[in-house]
Amino acid sequence: MLTIHHLENSRSQRVLWLLEELGLPYEVKRYERRPDLTAPPELRAVHPLGTSPVLEEGGLVLAETGAIVTYILQTHGRGRLVPADGSPDGWRYQHFLHYAEGSAMPPLFLKLVLSRIPEGAPVLVRPVLRAAMAAVDQRLTKPRLERHFDYWDASLAESGWFAGPEFTAADIMMSFPVEAAVSRVGVGLRAHIPDFLARIHARPAYRRAVERGGPYAYA
Ligand SMILES: N[C@@H](CCC(=O)N[C@@H](CS)C(=O)NCC(=O)O)C(=O)O
């Protein structure tokens, strides 16, 4: 039996969703965030990185969402949710599988960190820090994020999905950056992004995964 170590309100929601799409049996071990929003120390006992998701099956303990998604699809997927290997859509799929965590999430994470720094500082220095962080955001994060949002919108324009004409696991991987961007930043007037979110949120497997995973602020 597959076990997923799942942190509430986190990117590991995608793994539960993939398992629901494939109709596979699995066990969820849920973890609550600490007040500072970090993962509880018990996750360190599961994997040295102490982050979520982590998959366990047999003797395997695997961290990193993209690797977990690939493992599930290669071991249990029977060819579902992946375009033909080596085809143009297959390479688009590989691109978005890696891009989601490797390129899309870092500026979103930076944005989150910048917004939190002033709140953790003594009250008197907060206004100065707020101004400084806003300047960093304007110069560094905002233009980069705008470029990513344009890229997502253009990528979705053709079929409504990220990797070819069908729904694939690339859409599952991209769901978290898109959800995080819409809820943390707002993506402005980009036609295809809200439509993508509405379609994934309406999928029965997505709804079932949210029920299994518990609190998820982005659904
Ligand atoms: N790139 C990794 C990121 C893992 C990660 O940072 N997970 C977050 C969940 S959103 C986490 O566990 N955060 C809690 C912490 O860092 O203490 C992946 O996709 O698995």
The ligand as an SDF file (V2000), in Angstrom:
LIG
                    3D

 20 19  0  0  0  0  0  0  0  0999 V2000
   10.3160   21.0120   -4.1110 N   0  0  0  0  0  0  0  0  0  0  0  0
    9.8120   20.2730   -2.9840 C   0  0  0  0  0  0  0  0  0  0  0  0
    9.3740   21.2440   -1.9100 C   0  0  0  0  0  0  0  0  0  0  0  0
    8.9890   20.5760   -0.6130 C   0  0  0  0  0  0  0  0  0  0  0  0
    8.4520   21.6090    0.3770 C   0  0  0  0  0  0  0  0  0  0  0  0
    9.0650   22.6560    0.6120 O   0  0  0  0  0  0  0  0  0  0  0  0
    7.2730   21.3250    0.9290 N   0  0  0  0  0  0  0  0  0  0  0  0
    6.6180   22.2700    1.7990 C   0  0  0  0  0  0  0  0  0  0  0  0
    5.1270   22.0750    1.6780 C   0  0  0  0  0  0  0  0  0  0  0  0
    4.3550   23.3660    0.7860 S   0  0  0  0  0  0  0  0  0  0  0  0
    6.9760   22.0090    3.2470 C   0  0  0  0  0  0  0  0  0  0  0  0
    7.0400   20.8820    3.6690 O   0  0  0  0  0  0  0  0  0  0  0  0
    7.1440   23.1010    3.9890 N   0  0  0  0  0  0  0  0  0  0  0  0
    7.3280   23.0740    5.3990 C   0  0  0  0  0  0  0  0  0  0  0  0
    8.7110   23.4190    5.8480 C   0  0  0  0  0  0  0  0  0  0  0  0
    9.5690   23.7110    4.9930 O   0  0  0  0  0  0  0  0  0  0  0  0
    8.9380   23.3960    7.0580 O   0  0  0  0  0  0  0  0  0  0  0  0
    8.6740   19.3770   -3.4610 C   0  0  0  0  0  0  0  0  0  0  0  0
    8.0140   19.7030   -4.4550 O   0  0  0  0  0  0  0  0  0  0  0  0
    8.4370   18.3280   -2.8560 O   0  0  0  0  0  0  0  0  0  0  0  0
  1  2  1  0
  2  3  1  0
  2 18  1  0
  3  4  1  0
  4  5  1  0
  5  6  2  0
  5  7  1  0
  7  8  1  0
  8  9  1  0
  8 11  1  0
  9 10  1  0
 11 12  2  0
 11 13  1  0
 13 14  1  0
 14 15  1  0
 15 16  2  0
 15 17  1  0
 18 19  2  0
 18 20  1  0
M  END
$$$$
